[in-house]
């Protein structure tokens, strides 16, 4: 691949409790980290833009660079703590954010104290994301804009518009649920691909049936919609047609954290190289399948190319009109 993909997103320190009782604390993550590794897995040149706080482990950024991801766009701020996120998963695949206290009651007290979540701090959330001015002048063949606060949508989309394909993940769904969807409707006509998930939509569009979501987003101005449906795959909707993209169930699947961001990053990488959305969505599904077996974004660096190619062929063969 020869296209350049730029990722815009957050870098967090995570605590995750899984449905089987296992857990991780102080784990480097964030949508920017996961998406960058997804793009690297799909191939091509990748650069990432983000902000990390004083307590984000620099060794993780060194490893990200060793994976071939350009990290010059990541700025370190020693005057603020890093954003921290906690999740817990239930057996039905539902996720609680912040982590449900009942899901971590068995965790030793010292580690339980590490289940911190500071995403309710708007000042910190904004401080740990690049501003539109940080992206000015950067060129790319495709951009992936990870989870953004609604208040940052317009300036970020405006900064990258016209400088390559623009792929937008769903902005902060809690903010959309509380403040309305006006900010999203405002920017959708300016992006090439919108990649929400069914769990996103369930929070800010609870009365809209899943089948009707793509049509609604098209009505709001989205040209192409990729609706991520978790373990049920994804739906690509464009030009009046829909395709169902299946999942490849990794036998070692243990943790879905980051899979949607990996999907988006890989999708953007293929768009950067070919502009073929069909192939890009297949690549997203392939990369996401590996992410479900990863406890860290950096685990994706161990995926063998032949295994990636095998899953790509299986998933592509299973795509069908819906």
N, C-alpha and C positions, 0 to 999 in steps of 0.2 A: 504494500500500500504506500501511496505517496502523499495523500492528503494530510493536512494538519488539523487536528481537533483541539479546541480549547474548552476546558471545563471551568465553569464558574460555580463555586459552592463552598460549603462549610467543612471545617475540620473540628471534630469533637473528641472528647474523652468519654467513653461509653461504659455503662454497666448494664449487662444484659442477663436476664433470668429466663432460662428455657423451660419448656413444658415438662421435660424429663427430670427437672430438679437441678440440673447443672447450671453454672453461671460463670460470667467473666466480669471483672472489674478493671478499671483503669485501662481500657482497651482503646487504642487509637482508631478513630472511625470518622464518620461524617459523610454526607452525600458527595462532597467534593473528592474525598479520598476514594470511596468506593467507585464512583463514576470514572475517575482517572484510571483505576486498575481495570475496569471493564473495557475502556477504550484501548488500553495497552494490550489486553488479551485479544481483542479483535484485530489488532495490527495497526500500523501507521504511526505517525508522529503525534505525540500528545503533550500538551502543556496545560497546567492547572493554575487557576487564580484563586487565592483565598487569603485568610488572615488567621494566624494562630496566636494564642496567648502565652504567657510566661511559663505555664506548666505543661504545655504540649511537648511530648518527647521528640527532641530533634533527631534521634536515631531513626524514628519512623519516617521522617522526611528524607533522610539519607538513603534509606532502603527504597523509598519511592523513586528517588532519582536513579538509583542503581537499576531499577526496573525500566528505565528509559523514558520516564516522565519528566518533562521540563518543570522545574520547581522555582524558577526565578520570579514567577508571579505570586509566590506565597510570601507574605510579609509577616514578620514576627513582631509582636508588641509585648514589650516587657512590663508595661504599665497596667495590664489587665490580665485576669485569669482566663483560661480557655473555657469555652462553652462546654458544659457537661450535660449528658443525656442519659436517661435510664429507660429501659424497656422491660416488659415481661410478656411472655407468650403463654397462651392457654392451649390445651390439646386440640381445640377446634381451629387453630391457626390465628385466632384473633390476638391482637397486640394491645397492651395497655401502655400508655405513655402519659405521664411518668409510670414507672413500674408499680404494679399493684402491691401494696404492703403485704397482702396475704400470700403473694407468690414468692416472697423473699423471707418469710418468717423463719425458715429453716437455715438461712444463711448465717454463718458465724457473725457475731456482733461487729467485729472489726471490719469485715468485708461489707456487712449490711450498711455501715456508715458511709461506704463508698458509692452507694446507689444515690448519687446526687443528680439533680436535674435543674439546670439554670435557664432553661429555654423560655421561662416566663419573664425573664429580664430583657425587656425590649432594648435597653441601652447596650447590653452585652451582645445580644443577637445581632444588632446592627454593626457594632464595633468589630465583630469577628467575621464579617462578610465584606468583600471588595465593593467599593462604590463604582458607579458608572464611570467616573473620571479615571479610575484605576485601569479601565479597559480601553480608554481612548487611544486610538492609533494602532491597536493590535489587529493583525490580520489573521484570518483562518479560513479554512474551507468549510468548517462546521463548528458551531458552538452548542454546548449542552449547558443549559441553565438549570441547576439543581434547585432544591426546595428553597424558595425565597420568601421573605415577608412581603405581604401585598404592597407595603409602602415602598419597596425597592423595585417592584416590577417594571414600572414605566421607565425609570432611568436606566435600568440594566438592558432591557430590550432595545431602547433607543440607542444605547452605546454600541451594540453589536449588529444592529439591523443593517443589511446591505453589505456585510463583510463575511458572507458565507451562509450556509444553511443555519437556521436557528431552530433548535429543539428545546422546548420548554417543558419541564416537569411541573406537576401541580404545585402552586404556591402553598404557603402555610394554610392547611385546611381548617385549623382551629380559628385562625384569623378570618377566613372566608365565612365560617359558620357564624361568627360573632358580628362581623361588620358588613356582610353582604358580598356579592360576587362582582361588584362594579369594577374593581381594579383588574380582575381577570378578564372580564368582557372588554375592557378598554385595550388590552394588549394582544388578545388572540388574533385579530386581523393582521398583526405584524410579525407573527411567527409562522414557520413552515410546518412544524409538527408539534402537536400537543400530546403529552404522555401522562395523563392522569391514571390513577388506579381506582378500582371499584371501592376500595376502602376509603380513599380520599373523598370520592363523590358521596359515599354514604353519610359522611359527616356534614358536608355543606349543601348537599342536595338530597336530603333523606326521602323526599316524596317523589323523586324521579326514578322510574324503573330502570334497571341496569340496561336493558335493551334499547332504551330511548336516549341514553347518555350521549352516544356519538352524534346523533342528529341534533341534540341540543347544543353541543359544542360547535358543530358546524354552523348552526344558526347564530351563534355568538361570533362567528368569523373565522373559526379554525379551518384551515385548508385540509389538513390531514390529522386524524386522531388515532392514537394507539392507546387503547384502553387495556391496562394491565389488570388481569383477573386472578392474580395469585397462582395457586396450584392448578387453576383451570386454563392457564395460558393467557393469550392476549387476543384482542380483536383489532385489526387494522381497517380503518374506514377512510375511504378517499374516492372522490369522483363518483359518488353514488353506489359504490360497491363495498362489500365487507368480506374480509377473510379471517378465519379462525386460525391462530397460530398455536400449536400444541406445546406442552412442556415436555422436557426430558427429565424424568425423575431420577435424580442422583441417588444411588443406593446408600450413600453416606450422608444424605441430607440431614442437617441437625439445626440449622439456624438461618431463617430467612432474612435476617437483618442485612440491609444493603443490596438485596437482590434487585429491587426496582431501580436503584441508582446504577448498578452495574449494567442492567438492561439498557438504560438511557445512554450511558457512556459508550457501550459497544455499538449501539444504533447510530450514534453520532459519528463514530469513527468510520463506519461503512458509508454513511452519507458523505463524509468528507472525501472519500476515495472515489465513489461511483455515482452518488446522487440517486441510487436505486433504493427506494424506501422499502420495497418488498424484501430485498436481501438484507437491508439494515435491520428490519424487525426480526428476521430469522436470527441474525447475529446477536441481537439483544436477548432473544430467548435462550440461545446457546450459552452466552456468558452468564446469564442469570441462573442457569441450571448448575453451573459450577459454584456460584456464589452461595447457594443453599447449603453446600458442604464446607464452607469456609468460616472459620471463627474470626478471621482477621482479613481485611482487604488484601494484605500482602500474601495471603495463602494462594491467591489467584496466579501469582508468579510461577507456581509449581505446575500449572496445567500444561500437559504435553500437547504440542500442535496436532499430532495425529488424533488425540482424543477430542480436541476441539472440532477438527474436520469431520470426524465420525458423527458427533452429535449434530453438527450443522446439516449433514446429509439426511439424518433421520428426521429432524424437525422440518426441514424444507419439504420432505416427501409427505408430511402429514398436514400441510397447510391446505385448507379447503374453503370454498365459498360458504358463507353463512347468511 
